[in-house]
Amino acid sequence: MSRPFPFSPLKVLSLALAVLVALPVLAVGINLFAAGTGDTWGHLMATVLPEYVANSVWLCLGVGIGVAAMGTGAAWLVALNDFPGRRVAEWALLLPMAMPAYVLAYAYTDFLQFVGPVQTGLRESFGWHKGDYWFPEVRSLGGAIVLFSCVLYPYVYLLVRTAFLERAGGMIEAARALGLNPWQGFWRVSIPLARPAIAAGMALALMETLADYGTVAYFAVQTFTTGIYRAWFSLGDRVAAAQLAAALLGFVALLILLERISRGRARYHDNTGRRRATRQVLTGGNALLAQIGCAIPVMIGFLLPALLLLRLALGEAGEESVGFAERFVVLARNSFVLAALAAALAALLALLLGFAARDGRRLAVLANRVVGLGYAVPGSVIAVGVLIPVTRLDHWLAALWQQLTGANPGLILTGGIAALVYAYLARFLAIALQTVEAGLARITPSMEAAAQSLGSSPGETLRRVHLPLMRGSLLTAALLVFVDVMKELPATLVMRPFNFDTLATQTFTLAADERLAEASTAALAIVVVGLLPIILLARQISAGRSQVSSC
């Protein structure tokens, strides 16, 4: 039987999209050994580059340990143990994913700084003065590690929880039958079984850490991301910025390589029919410890900062905030327009890409894999990689237009939001593509064959067969991209048009000016939007629990 649709214009489209997504990375790579406008790179190497490397390494090491410990421990508690409140903890542990790290940083800085309520309360309670006591500095490398760990541990939690639930339940029960207590079983059986999932979750969390700009800039922790922003805007050297972006991309590639190596060496086969392990019932003190262990990450990573932001926002409400309320409407509109446009385009392009690769031909599949690499590239790298070629194209188009009409149109692409939306698509199209591919996998090839036998073209099959069946997956893909665009800070800071701000950039700008109360309203809006995919994940967890119960 011949494969359906052996040739289609969609194949050409998928290849073109793969080239466009890869273009920012290629632009960064080409400038790696280019000569800059001055000796900026030599100056960076002699002064701050060693600090960038050291801080990035320590940040990755600390966050890796933190997310692995918190995520694996939480997953083990809810997947392999039963205690009062476990079902609530199962989805509540996802809530910190709705809190961007830079928002968490602003909330805790206001809470823990010298004039904040914690230290003020200590001084009033004990009669202390400045210098009479020691208090940890939140705006430091250690503070950044703790905050990143509290926000990013759900990456490990989600993957490890699935691994505990679906892999070799019989092995865990055999360990219990051999007399291993829960703690021994955790270290000797559960951890080795989940090691590939732990490595994959750590890699995702560390890529998000390296891509962050708001937190490290606010905490004055010099990393590659802050260096890229400084080289581009403060020093005005795009080549130096591209070279720093290439170095950051090398860090990300190293993380991916280490994760692949870890996954490749671990092989576990389940011969028990995917039978799930019976949960260990915890009572008394053990149940209380489990409840506390699940409550602490949720409290630190979501509930407390959300309450702090709400307190700041309510304290800022009044006549003095009317001007900002009007400004907030503009910011929300800008964020919504960018996010909605990027989400709609991402869902549409993901559908076309997924449909083009349905026949399994290598070229189309390879194009989708190239598109999928975009999410692994930090937003700052994407921004630099987009600006370099698009700026040159902008100048060429402006010169051509002026030559033809005699009028100078200005910057057509970078002067508006077109280049920014392109950067969002290069960064987040992979999320939409993965969601759409999962939905397409549920459509049987016989449906396409039937449409082909009735004389339908690929476009008609896509419109009349796939679109009605893919409505839910497309909405989910668009929602995920929408939320990520709303939270995206580095690319938006670098590429936004003049006098064009979003909720994310305004939050960062106000926080950098120590106007945390004014920043809280925009930050809360970002958090509320970030809750939408968490609700979807919570519903999936509840649905999966119901299916298990009915078996």
N, C-alpha and C positions, 0 to 999 in steps of 0.2 A: 504493500500500500504506500503510495507516494505521500510525502509530507504536504500538509495543506499550505497553500500560498508560497510556492518555492521562491517567488520574487515579489517584492512589494516596495513602493516608495518609502514605507515605514522603516525599512532597513537603512535606507540612505539617511533618513531623519535621525535614527538612533546613532549612527556613526557621527553625524554632524554634532549631535548633542554631546557625545563622548568627547569630541575634540574641544568643544566649548568649555566643558567642565574641566578638562585637563589643561586648558590654556593658562589659567592663573598659576598653576604649579610649574608649568613649563617656563612661563615668564620669570618666575622667581629663580628657577634653576639656571636659566641663561645668564642672569645677572650675577651669578655666584662669583665668577672670576672676572667680571667687567671692571673697568677703571671708573672710579667715581669722580665727582666734581672736585674733590680735594683729597686730603689724606685722612678722611673720616674713619675709614676702616682701620687704618694703622693706629689712629688715636684710640678707637674703641678697644682694639686688641691690647694696647698698652695700659689702658686705664680700667674700663668697666667690664670688658668681656669676661675676664676670670670671675668677677662677681656674679655676672649673669649665669655662667655655667654652674658655679658653686651653689647659688641659691636655687636654681632649677633642679639640681641633683638632690639637694636636701629636701626641697619641697616634695619632689616625687617620692623620695624614700619615706618621709614622714606620712604623707597622705596615703601611700600604698599600704603601709602598716596599719594606719588608722581605719581605712575603709575595709580592709581585709578582716580585721578583728571585729569591728562593729557589724558589718554585713553578714559575715559567717556566723557569728554568735547569735544574731537575731534570727537568721534563717534556721539555724539548728533548733532554737527554742520553739518556733511556731510550726516547723515541719515535722519534728520528731518527738515533740512533747505536747502534753495536753494540760492546761491549767485554766483557771477562771480568767476570762478576758482574752483568750487566745485568738478568737475569731475577729475581735476588734483590732487587736495588735497586728493581725495578718495584713490588713489594708492600711492601718494607720502608720505603719512603718514606711509607707511610700510617701507620706506627706512632705518630708523635706525636699523631695524632688521639685516641688512647686516653688521653692524658695531659692532664687538665684544667689550665688555665693556673695556677690557684691552687696546685695540687699541685706543679707545676714551680717555682713561686716559693718554696715552702717548702723544697724540696730544695736549690735553688741558694743560698738564703740561708744555710742551715746549712753548705754547702760553701765559700762564698766570704766569709763574714763574718770579722771580725777574729780571733775565736777558732776559726775553722774550720780544716780541715786544710791548705788551700792557703796562707793567710797564715801560719799557724803554721809550716809547712814552710819558707817563704821566710825567716822570721825566724831559724829554727834553722840554716838552711843558710848564710846570709850574715851572721849576727850582728847583724841589724837590730833596732831598737826602734821603738816607736810614734813616728811623726813622721819617721822616717828614710827613708821610701819612700812613694810614692803608689800606691794601688790603687783601681780603679774601684768605686764604690758600687753594689751590685746593687739595693738598695732605693731606687730613684730612678725618675724618668720614663724615662730612657734604659734602665735595666734592665728596666722593664716593656715597653718597645718591643721589646727583643731577645727576651724570653721569649714575648711574644705572637706575634712573627714565627715563632719556632721551633715553636710549637704549631699555628698556624693556616695555615701555608703549604700543607698538603695540600688545602685548599679550592681554591686556584689550581692546584695540581699536577694534581688529578683532572680539572678542566675543560679545562685547556690540553693535557694529554696526549691527551685524546679529540679535541680540535681538531686537533692535529698528526697524529694517526693517520687521521682521517676526512676531512679537508678538503684537497682540491687537491694530492694527492701529485704530480701531473704538474707543477705549478708549481715545486715544490721541486726535482724532477729537471731541469726546464728551467733553473733557476738554476745548478745544478751543471754542466749542459752548456755554459752561457755563460761558465764559468770562475770563478764565485764560489766562494771557499773556504768551509768550514763556518761560520766566524765571520761572513763577509759575508752568507751566506745566512740566518743566524740573524737579523741585524738588518734586512735589506732584504726578506726574504720571510716567514720564520716568524713574527716578531713581528707584522707587519701582519695576517697571516692569523688569528692567535690573539687579536687585540685584544679582541673581544667576550667571549671566554672569560676573558681576564685580568681584564676589568672586572667580570664576574659573580662570579668567585672572590674578588676584592678586596672586593666589596660584602658577600659572606657573611662574610668574615673580619672586616671592620670592624663589622658588626652584632654579631658575637660579642664583639668588643673593647668596644664600648659597653655591652653587656649584662653584662659581668663586674663582679663586686663583690669577690670574695676577693683577687685579685691586687692591685688598686689600693688596697684598704683596708689590706692588709698592707704594701704599699710606701709608704703615706701619700701617695699621689697623689690629689689631690682632683678627682673627676669628678662627673658628674651622678648616677651610681649611688650613690656614697658620700653625696652630698648628700641624696638621697631617704631613705636609711636614717637619716641623722642628723636630718632634719626630722621623720620619723615617730616615732622612738623617743627621741631626745634632747630635741627641742623640743616634741614632742607636738602638732604642727600638721599634721593630715592634708591640709588645703587646700594648704599650702606644699609638702608632699610631692607632691601631685597636680600642682601647677604645675611643679615640677621634672621630674616624670615626663612632662608634656606637652612640656617643652622637649627632653628626651631623645628623645621620640617624633618631634619635629621633626627632630632630627639623623638619625634612622633613615630618615625619609621623604625627606630630602635625599639620603642615600646611594642609596636605591632609585631616585630620580629621575635622579641622575647616571648610575647603571648603565644605566637604560633609554635615556637619551639616547645614551650611548656605543654601546649595542647597536643602536639605531635608525639611526645614521649609518653603520654598517659593513655592507656587503653584499658577499659573496663567493660566486661561483657556480662550482661544480665541474663542468666538462664532460668529465672524464676517467673517468667511470664509477666515481667514488669509489675510484680506484686508489691504493693506499698507496705512499708513497715508499719506495724501497729504503734501508735504513739504511746510514749511512756507517760503515765498519769502522775502528775506532780501534786503533792498536797503539802499543807502546813508551810514550813519555812521555805522549802524549795519552790513552792508555787509563788510565794511572796517575792522571792529573789527573781524568779522568771518575769513576774509582772514589772518589777522595778527595772530589770534589764531591758525590757521592751519599751518601757515608758521614758527612760532617760534620753535615748536618741530622738524620739518624737518631741519631747519637751524642749530639748536644746536646739534641735534642727528646724522646728516649725512653730510649736505653740507659743513658746516664750518670745521669740522675735516677732511673731505676728501680733501678739499682745502689745509689745513695745512699740511697734509701728502704729498700731491703732491708738495707743495713748498719745503718741506724738501728733498723729493726724487730728485727733479730737482737740488736743491742746492748741493746735494751730488754727482751728476753726474760729471764725469770728469776722468782724469787719475788716481786720487787717489782712485777711486772706482772700478778700473778694477779687483782687487783681490776679492772684495766682489761680483762683477758680476759673477765671476766664482763660488764662493761659493753659490750664489743665485741659480744657475742652479742645484747644488747638493741638496740644500734645497727643491727646487720646485719638483725635482724628488722624493725625499724621501716622501714628503707630498702627491704627486700624487699617488705613489705606495701604501702607506698605505690607503689613502682614496678610491682609486679604488678597492683594494682588499676587504676592509671592506664593501663597497657599493655593490659589486657583491655578496658577501656571504650573506649579509643581505637581498637583494632582493630575492635570491634563497631560503634561509631558511624561509623567510616570506611567500613565495608562497607555500612551502610545509606545513607550519603550518596552513595557512589559508585554504588550500585545505583539510587538515586532519580534520578540525573542521566544514566542510560544512554540515555534517549530523546532527549537533547539539548535538552530544553526550557529556555528561557532562565532562568526563575526558579530552577530547581534548579541549573543550572550557575553562576548568579550566587551562589547560596548557598554552593556549594563554593568559589568563589573568595574569598568573604568569610572562610570558615573557614581557607583557606590563608594568609591574612594574619597569622594568629596567631604563626607562627614568627618573623616579622620584628619582633615586639614584644618588647623585653627583659623578662626575668623580673621585674625590680623594678617595671616599669610595670604588668605584668599583676597583680602582687601588690597594688599600691596600688589599681588599678582594680577588683579583686575585693573587697577589704576594704571599700571605701566603700559600695557598695550592699548587700553581704551583711551587714555589721554592722548597717545600718539594718533589714534584713529580720529579722535575729536578734532585735533588740530588739522589733520588732513582734510576732514569733511568741511571744516570752517574755511580753510583756504580754497577748496574746490568751490564751495558755495559763493564765496566772495568773488572768485574769478568768473563765475557764471552770471551772477546777478549784480555784483558791485557792492553788496551789503554784507556786513560781517554778522553772522548769526550768533556768535559767541560759542560757548561750550554746549553742544547739543546733548551729549550723553552724560558727561560728568557734571554738567551744570544743573541737571534734574535728577530724578530718582531712577532713571533707566539703568545706570551702571550699578547702583545700589541693589536693585532688584536682581540684576544678573549675579552679583556676589552672593545674595541670599540663595538663589537657585543652585549655584555651584557648591554652596556649603550644605544645603539641606535637601536637595533633590533625592539624595540617597535614602532619607527617611521615608519619603513618599513612595519611592520605588520598592523598598522592602515591603511596605504595607500592601501595595497594589499587587506585587508578585504573590504574596500570601493569599490574596483574594482570588487571583487568576488560577492559582493551583487547585482551587475547589471547583473550577469549571471543567467539565469532562471534554476531552478531544472530540467525542461523538457529536457534541453540539455544533462545533465548528465544521465537522465533516458534513453534518446535515445541512448547514447553511450553504456550504460550498456546493453540495449536490443540487441545491435549489437555485443555483446561479448567483448567489450573493457575492459581491466583491469583498475584499478585506475591510474596506471602510464601512460597508453596509453591515457586515457581521459584527464589527466593533460597535456600531450604533444600535443595532436591533437585538443583539444577543448579549454582548458583554456589559454594555452600560447599565441595563436594568438589573443584572445580577451583581454588578460591582458597586452599586450605589453606597452601600454601607462602608466598604473598604475605601472608596474614594473620599467619603466624608471624614473617615478616620485619618487618612493620609493628609488631607487638607488641614484638619484640626491640629495634628502634631506639628506640621510646618508653621502654622499660624502662631502657635504658642512659642516655638523656638525663635521665630523672627521677633516676636514681642520682647523676648528676653535678650536678644543678641546685642552686645555692646561694642566689642572691638571693631568689627567691620563697619558698624553704623557710625562710630566716632570718626573713623578715618575717612569714610566715603560720603557722608551726608552732605547735601548741598548747603550753600551758605545760608545762614539764618533758618535752618530747617532742623528742628529737634524732635525727638521722640520721648516717650516716657522713660526709656532706659537711659538715653543720653542726658536728659534733664535731671534724673535721679543722681547720676554720677556727678554732673556739674554742681548741683546744689550741695551734695555731700562733700565734694572737694573744697567748697567754700565754707564748710562747717555749718551749713544751713540744713541740718538733719531734719528738723521739724517740717520744713517745707518739702523736703525730699520724700517724706514718709507717705504722702498721698499718692504720688506717682509709683512709689515702690509697692504700696498695697495693691494698686491696680494691676501691676505686673504679677504679683503673687496670686491674686484672684483668677486671672487668666491662666496661670500655670496650674491651677487646681483642676482644670478641665480634663487633661489627659490622665490625671491621677484618678478621677472619678471613673473614667473608662477602664483603667487597670483594675480598680477595686471591683467593678462589675464583673470583669473577666475572672478575677479570683473567686468571687462569690459563685459565679456560674460553674467554675471548675470544681468547687467544693460540693455543689449540689449534684453534679454528675458522679462524683466519687461516692457520695452518700447513697445514690440510687442504684449503684452497682451491686 
